[in-house]
Amino acid sequence: MNNPLPKIDELYFPLFFQKLLDIIDDCVFVIDHNGKIVLFNQANERLDNLKQEQVLGKHLTEVYQLDEHSSISLQVLNTKKPVVDKYQYYVTLAGYQVSAISSAYPILNNANKLIGVIVTTKNITKFKQMLDFHKKLATPGEQCSPTLKQYSFHDIIGESPLIKMSIAIAEKAAQTDSPILVYGETGTGKELFVQSIHQASNANEPIVSLNCAAVPENLLEGLLFGTARGAFTGAVDQPGLFEEANKGTLFLDELNSMSINLQSKLLRAVETGRIRRVGETKERVANPRIISALNLPPLEAIDRNLLRKDLFYRLGVIMIKLPALRERKEDLPLLVQHFIQKYNYTFKRNVRQIDNDVLELFKNYHWPGNVRELEHTIEYAMNLIGNDNVIKRKHLPPIILDQINSPDSLEVETIVTSSSNHSQNLKSLVASFEKTIIVNILKETRGNVSAAAKKLGLNRQSLDYKVKKYGI
């Protein structure tokens, strides 16, 4: 006769269950039907920077800054339906910011009555670091085109409506061969979107990128279309980027920096699918998918004669606007945590978060350099932070602190207030605001337009235009 299975005394079951949960790496906690935490394992302690004695017996919303809309646990309490593999960003009351993948399952008794919810969470930081490590070990042949890093839509950080809309359009655009025009301010992630579109559509084909502003005008045509031997001194038979990207993707960044004359040749190549190398009469077939990018709105580029209207209609079949960081500040905590994790790995740091004062400062800053400026700010701070694990105001770049603390910021506020009091229309108000900022930055750079353009997140041409426009 077989021995019966051993039974666990009901009095010791919670202790047994807690010990079992403490062994595993995944975070697990349980709430009862009232939303109070009754089990909380050690992996959760490590992830959330909280102790069991701090959370047991407390309602979920006393421990986390969550509500019924943002908490999958409370959603399951209301619906009795599981929520699986949900990306979660949340902040503990201790101020610790957490990014994770979570699942929540209802706990039902024999009478099908809900008695609680069990939640499992994976800390994705560890997996991301492992992925980054293996990418570094990959052989050159395993990497994508050397002209661009390998990105996908999963690398785009943000939950705001504006960035979600941009991603949704880009994902649909990736399923077609139509030309795409991406536009947004410097630092908004145009290259990230372009690479993601390519990876989602024809990743097996080449992707070649060209920053039109980085190549002298007299060399740009040869680089695009190729050269024939003898076309000019030292010229050899050389295919251009159109041929190299044939059947793949050709990314033309800062298209508005290309001369109007060369834009007409580009239009012909796009419309016919044929090109001529410089110094050659023979036509060659080259039909890459064109994705172009502008750092200013298309209609503004057309008005300023920086973009041919007919080329815009040909290349702007699908247009994707990337929002400025100041337009999606609800994404700041997610982006900050992402960059902290990135530079923790790079610099072998153990930074956990930014100070609440710094987060408020970030929310009030205008971010002229957008996400790129935010990343450089976090990188700067983590170079200076030493053994601290919280980024504080003292760790921030002086340029940000100077702009926030500068009397010029009060001057701008005065302009806005006084203009509003005189019922000035919005267009004039914006113009006054923009002119004041440009004047202040030019003062800081002592009239150096290139340096001022860099601070403002503009190219030199855009700032020259605005200087003339406002008679500065």
Secondary structure, DSSP 8 states (H G I E B T S, - for coil): ---------GGGHHHHHHHHHHHSSSEEEEEETTSBEEEE-HHHHHHHT--HHHHTTSBHHHHBS--TTT-HHHHHHHH---EEEEEEEEEBTT--EEEEEEEEEEEE-TTS-EEEEEEEEEEHHHHHHHHHHHHHHS-GGGS--TTS----GGG----SHHHHHHHHHHHHHTTS-S-EEEE--TTS-HHHHHHHHHHHH-TTS-EEEEEGGGS-HHHHHHHHHEE-TTSSTT---EE-HHHHTTTSEEEEETGGGS-HHHHHHHHHHHHHSEE--BT----EE---EEEEEESS-HHHHHHTTSS-HHHHHHH-SEEEE---GGG-GGGHHHHHHHHHHHHHHHHT----EE-HHHHHHHHHS--TTHHHHHHHHHHHHHHH-TT-SEE-GGGS-HHHHHHHH-HHHHHHHHHHHHHHHTT--HHHHHHHHHHHHHHHHHHHTTT-HHHHHHHHT--HHHHHHHHHHTT-
